[in-house]
Amino acid sequence: MRRMAVVVVALAVLGCSTTAGQSPTPQSTARVVALTTPTSESSLTRALTPSPTSAPSPTSGVAACTGTDANRASFIQIAAIVPFNFYCAVFPIGWQVKATQTNQGNTAILYANASGWVVELEEGCGTSAQCLTDTQDPIGSTSFGDMTGTVYSMNLGYEIWSQTGGTGYAMMASRADISDPNKITQAQFIAWAAAIIQVPKA
């Protein structure tokens, strides 16, 4: 799987923006799952704590998806043709959809904000290796929309992975500049992961 920095360069910028009223008021909804050791997904010792202020509430319907009306129309089209449940992210005001991509059955939505934070939501992966940059440092399990995912720490941020049957889902969040001290926090990432919603199939 390509690293986030490569994705930012490679994907075409669509120039979309989020307007006030299209995203729900942020609040935390992440569900904490008990953990057992720091060396495997099934044995982790630390529980993940959701942010008290960072995330919007998950709601049903494509209207809550971050992006423009054109972005949301595209999400509906994608949901209608892919053979798996298709999700979108729900961010606070200020986030944009920068690009969408479909490749060999996999889909990817790239989001960014003015602070230099970048989030990619990938869906339809057969294995974690097809989606994730790094799965060497699992730190716990938490809500990933209506699923449960394993969270991993990476150099510039965090990743989450979940698999339902043969379909995998991943979200990767990072900063574009490694020297920037204003990095994404674990609590922020957990809140964003919990807030993704399923796009209804037409």
Summary of the structure (lengths in Angstrom):
residues: 202
radius of gyration: 15.5
end to end distance: 30.3
largest distance: 44.5
contacts: 669
relative contact order: 0.23
helix: 18%
strand: 33%
